[in-house]
Amino acid sequence: MTGLSIIALIAGSGAPAHSQDAAAQKDATAATRAANDALLTQLPFDDTSDFDDAKRGLIAPLPADVIRGAGGNPIWNPQQYASSPKVQRRPRPSIPACGGSRN
C-alpha cells in the first residue's frame, strides 16, 4: 500500500476530529499550572535531537494540495489541519473526555 493510499483510508474513515467549544473551556487550576511549570523545567525541551532524527529518516513531506477521489470529491484536505494563530504552546491539562478534573 502506498503512503497516499493509507492517507486516503484514514481521511475517508468518517471519524471527524472533535474539539471542545472555546466557551466551555476552563483555565487550569493554580496547582495544575504549577505542576506543569515544574515539569517544564525538568524535561529537556531544548533538546531537538528526536526531531532531527525523525527528519533524517523522512522520505517526503505530506502533500499540501487537496487529494481528490475518482469522482472529484476531496478525500484529504491538509489545509483543515493547518495551525491556527490561537494554538497555545501547551495544551490545556484537563480533558474531561479522558477523565481529567474539571476544577
C-alpha positions as CSV (number, residue, x, y, z in Angstrom):
1,M,0.0,0.0,0.0
2,T,1.4,3.4,-0.9
3,G,1.5,6.3,1.5
4,L,-1.2,8.2,-0.3
5,S,-3.5,5.1,-0.1
6,I,-3.0,4.9,3.6
7,I,-3.8,8.7,3.9
8,A,-6.9,8.2,1.8
9,L,-8.1,5.3,4.0
10,I,-7.6,7.3,7.2
11,A,-9.1,10.5,5.8
12,G,-12.1,8.7,4.4
13,S,-12.8,6.8,7.6
14,G,-15.5,9.2,8.5
15,A,-14.1,9.8,12.0
16,P,-14.2,13.6,12.5
17,A,-11.8,15.3,14.8
18,H,-13.7,17.0,17.6
19,S,-12.6,19.9,19.7
20,Q,-14.2,21.4,22.8
21,D,-16.1,24.6,22.3
22,A,-13.8,27.5,23.3
23,A,-16.6,29.0,25.5
24,A,-16.8,25.7,27.5
25,Q,-13.0,25.5,28.2
26,K,-11.8,26.4,31.7
27,D,-8.3,27.5,32.7
28,A,-6.2,25.1,34.6
29,T,-6.1,25.4,38.3
30,A,-3.1,27.0,40.0
31,A,-1.9,23.6,41.2
32,T,-2.0,22.2,37.7
33,R,-0.2,25.2,36.2
34,A,2.5,24.9,39.0
35,A,2.9,21.2,38.3
36,N,3.2,21.8,34.5
37,D,5.7,24.7,35.0
38,A,7.8,22.5,37.3
39,L,7.8,19.7,34.7
40,L,8.7,22.2,32.0
41,T,11.9,23.0,33.9
42,Q,12.8,19.3,34.5
43,L,12.4,18.0,30.9
44,P,14.9,18.8,28.1
45,F,12.5,20.8,25.8
46,D,15.5,22.4,24.1
47,D,16.8,19.0,23.0
48,T,15.6,18.6,19.4
49,S,17.6,15.5,18.6
50,D,14.5,13.3,18.3
51,F,13.0,15.8,15.8
52,D,16.3,15.9,13.9
53,D,16.4,12.1,13.8
54,A,12.9,11.9,12.5
55,K,13.6,14.4,9.8
56,R,16.7,12.4,8.8
57,G,14.5,9.4,8.0
58,L,11.8,11.4,6.3
59,I,11.2,10.3,2.7
60,A,8.9,13.2,1.7
61,P,6.5,15.6,3.4
62,L,2.8,15.1,3.1
63,P,1.3,16.8,0.0
64,A,0.0,20.3,0.6
65,D,-2.7,20.0,-2.1
66,V,-6.2,18.6,-1.7
67,I,-6.3,14.9,-2.8
68,R,-9.4,14.1,-4.7
69,G,-11.2,10.8,-5.3
70,A,-12.2,9.3,-8.6
71,G,-15.4,11.3,-8.6
72,G,-13.6,14.6,-7.9
73,N,-14.6,14.7,-4.2
74,P,-12.0,15.7,-1.7
75,I,-10.7,12.8,0.3
76,W,-7.8,14.6,2.1
77,N,-7.5,18.3,2.7
78,P,-4.4,19.1,4.7
79,Q,-5.4,22.8,5.0
80,Q,-8.1,21.8,7.5
81,Y,-5.3,20.8,9.9
82,A,-3.3,24.0,9.4
83,S,-2.1,25.7,12.6
84,S,-4.3,28.4,14.0
85,P,-2.8,31.6,15.5
86,K,-4.8,30.7,18.6
87,V,-2.9,27.5,19.2
88,Q,-1.3,27.5,22.7
89,R,2.2,26.4,23.5
90,R,1.0,23.7,25.8
91,P,-2.4,22.0,25.6
92,R,-4.9,22.5,28.4
93,P,-4.1,19.9,31.1
94,S,-7.7,18.9,31.9
95,I,-9.5,16.9,29.3
96,P,-12.9,15.8,30.6
97,A,-13.3,13.1,27.9
98,C,-10.2,11.4,29.3
99,G,-11.3,11.5,32.9
100,G,-9.5,14.7,33.8
101,S,-10.6,17.0,36.5
102,R,-12.9,19.9,35.7
103,N,-11.7,22.1,38.6
